[in-house]
């Protein structure tokens, strides 16, 4: 269900107000601005975000004096995407976090230089990502137990070049402790090729799933989805090499590929 009071949903209702005031249906507006009717419907219900180009076209067609484009200014103060906000809250209060990543190192384990490359140098986003890692050094409540499984390909994918990768792998080794483990799944066919995900276990004992897709992350506590993710993670841990062997592999990769 869409939260009716997110900035994105409120923006959609403003579009709907101006469209109806102009006496246009969604289909009629679509013909004028050359955007699809399904996009207009998704934006008005808060399911889809509006681009600046879409806002400009709507302003012109509805004669709003640029009101819709100005209303997009709320995004300037938003570091995390709106769909990430719910997961961010779960992550920050979880007592245990489990994550599997097949493509890049998870945000909570990224070095500053590695994060900067992935975020295209956006310093506000880099700072926000690094600030998320503060949960590992907090004292009250104690840091969550963090169990991470990554595909071996992540160690070899050149993000930012040799120096960035060397620093990232060395950072990874440095943060490992009894409450934070990293295991590597060797190259080849395995159960985690469908995509990355994270599971947060909350103080009350329930689990929340964050699953990544090509366009956004999805946060859910649906029992079937969570159970399937938990089962997949446990299978991945059995397919991964041990913690000590993973550390040796990471060190060897630094020496053989990134030095």
N, C-alpha and C positions, 0 to 999 in steps of 0.2 A: 504494500500500500504506500502511496506517495504521501509524504509529509506535506500538508497543505500550507505550512508556514515557513518553508524554506524560501530563500530569496528567489530561487529558480521558479518555484511554484507561484510565488506572488507576481513575478514578472509575467508569467503566462496568463494570470488572471487580468493583468493590465492590458495585455494584447487582446484578450477576449473582449474586454470592456470597450476598447477603441474600435475593434472590428464591428461589434454590434451597434455601436453609436453611429458607425458609417453605413449601417444597413446592409452589411455583406455577410454572406455565408462563408464557411471555411473554403469551400470549393471556388467561390467567386474571388476571394482574396488570393487563392493559389494561382488562378489564371492571370491575375494582375501582376503579381510579384515574381512569378515563375519559380516558385518553390512548391514542393508537393503538398497536397492536402493532408497527407498523413503526418508530415513534419509539423504543419500548423497545429494539428490536433494534439500531437505529442508535446509541443511547446506549451500550448494552452493548459494542458492538464498537469504540467510540471514534470513529465516523464523525460523530456528531451531539453537540452540547453539551446539557447538562441545564440547564433553567431552575430558578430557586429554587422556582417553583410545582410543577414536576415533582418536585423533590427532596422537598418537603414532603409531597406526595401519596404518594410511595414510602415515606417514613419512617413515615407513619401506617399504610399498608397492611401494611408489613413489620415494624412494631413495633420499629424500630431505635433508638428513644430520641433521634431527631434526628441520628443519625450522618451520614447522607447530606447533609443540609443543611450541617452543619459542615464536611464535606469540600469543599464548594464554596468555602471560604475561600481556596483557592489562587488564585482569580481576583482577589482583592483586590491581590495583588502583581504581577499581570500587566498591563502597560500595553498591549502589542500583543496582538491576537488570536492564538490559537495557530496559526492557519493562515498568519499573516503572518511567523512566526518564520523559516521556511526562506528566504523571499525576503529578509528583512532581512540574513541572513548573506551571501547572494549579492551584494546591493547594496553591502554594506560592503567587499567584496574585489574587485569588478569593476574592470577597467581601462577599460571603455567601457560606458556606459548609454545606451540609446535608449528614448524613451517617447512615446506618443501619448495625448492626453487630450481627449475631446470634451465633457466636462461641467464640470470644475473644473480649476484649476491643479494640477499634480502636487505631492505633499507636499514634495518636495525643493526646490521653488521658492516655497512659500507664505510669506507674511509672518506675523508672530505674530498680528496681529489677524484676518487671514483664516482662519488655522488655528483660532483660538479659536471663531469662529462655526461652522465646520464640525464641530468637536468639542464643541459645546454647552457651552463654558466649562469643560470638564474640564482643569484645569491640569496634572495629571500627564501626560495624553495630549498636550497642547500642547507641554510641555517635551520629551517623547520625540520628537515629530515634528520639532521644531526641532533637537534633538540629532543627528538623522539627517543634517542638512545640514552637519555638521562635516566630512564627507568631502571637501567642496569646498575646505577651507582646510588640510587636513593636509599635512605635508611628507614623510612617509615611511610608506607609499609615496605617490607624487604623486597628486593628485586624478584621478579618472576623467575621460575625455572624456565629455561629456554632450550629447546631441542630443535636443532636445525639439520636438515638433510638437503644436500645439493647434488646436482648432476656433475660428474667430472668435467663435462664440457665447460662449465662455468669457470673453472680454473684456467682454461686455455683461451677463452673468448677475449680478443684484444679490445678492451674498453680503455681508450685513452693512451695506449702505448705501453711499452715495457716498464717505465718508471712507475706509472700509475698502477699497473697490475702488480708489480713487485711490492709496492707499499700496501696495496689492498690485501695481498696474501699474508704479508707479515703482520698487518693489523689483525687479520682473522686469527692467526696463531696466538697473538698477544691477548686477545679477549677471552680465549677459552679458559674456563674454570669449572669447578665441580657443579655449578648451577647453570653453566652455559656450554653446550656441546655442539660440535659440528661433525657430521659424518658425510662421507662422499659415496655416491653410487657410481660404480665403474661404468665406463663407456659401454654402450650396447643397448639392446632391447630390455626394457623393464616396465614396471607398473606406473611410473610417474610421467609418462610422455605426453599426457593430455594437458598439463598446465600447472602453474604454481598455486599454492593455497596456504592459508594459515588457520590454526585453530586456537582459540583462546578459552581457557578454563577459568570460569569466574569464581569469586569467593564463595558463592552459594553452591557451587558444584556443577552448574550447567556449562555447556560448551556452545561457543559461537563460531561460525565458519566465515572466513573471508576468502572468496574464490576470485581469481583474476580472469578476465576475458579480454578480447582484443580491443574493446572500447571503454570498459570501466570495470571496477571491482564490485563484487556483490557481497553484502553482509547478510547472513541469515542464521536463524536458530532452528530452522526446520529440522525436525528429528531425523528424517530420512537422509537429508543432505549431509547433516553433521555426522551421522553414523557412517555413511559411505566414505566421507573424508577421513575420519578417524581410522577406519579399516585400511584405507589406502596408505595413510601415513605409517601405520604399523607394518604393513607389508614392505614399504620403502625402507624402513629401518632394518628389516631383516635382509634386504638385498644390498644394503650399504655395507662398506667395510667398517671395522671397529674404529673407535675414536683414536686410539694410538696409531693405527695404520693410516687413518685419514690425515693426521698431523704429519706423519712421515711423507705421505704423498704430496701434501701441500708444500712442505719444505723442499722436496725433490723438484717439484714443478717450478718453484722460485729459482732454484739453481740451474735447472736445465733449460728453461724457456724464457724466464724474465730477468736474468742477470746479464 
